[in-house]
């Protein structure tokens, strides 16, 4: 099925083909949306929706300032934790860095976006 509206890069608004061609005076740049069919359409999941954002929060919070731009330092830091760390140490770091608070905020923010979305489906 052809979709009636198409998102445009120019101003991030949606237009019908006629509106787009009138506003941008260029019908050659119009592209019909190509819907995914059947099993090609990815299933919605919490992991896909929140996973990357939550992982980023943990990684950014957990990385010490002096290692933010140094992959070798980050690797050495994680090896050190792997060799000498304990669950209480990791828990203390998570608490001190308020990672749980940051994760809580991001989960609530994501849930509100889903609740307010025009269309979200698990099908």
Secondary structure, DSSP 8 states (H G I E B T S, - for coil): ---S-EE-TTTS-EE-HHHHHHHHS-GGG--------GGGS----HHHHHHHHHHHHHHHHHS-GGGTT-HHHHHHHHHHHHHH--HHHHHHHHHHTTHHHHHHHHHHHHHHHHHH-S-----
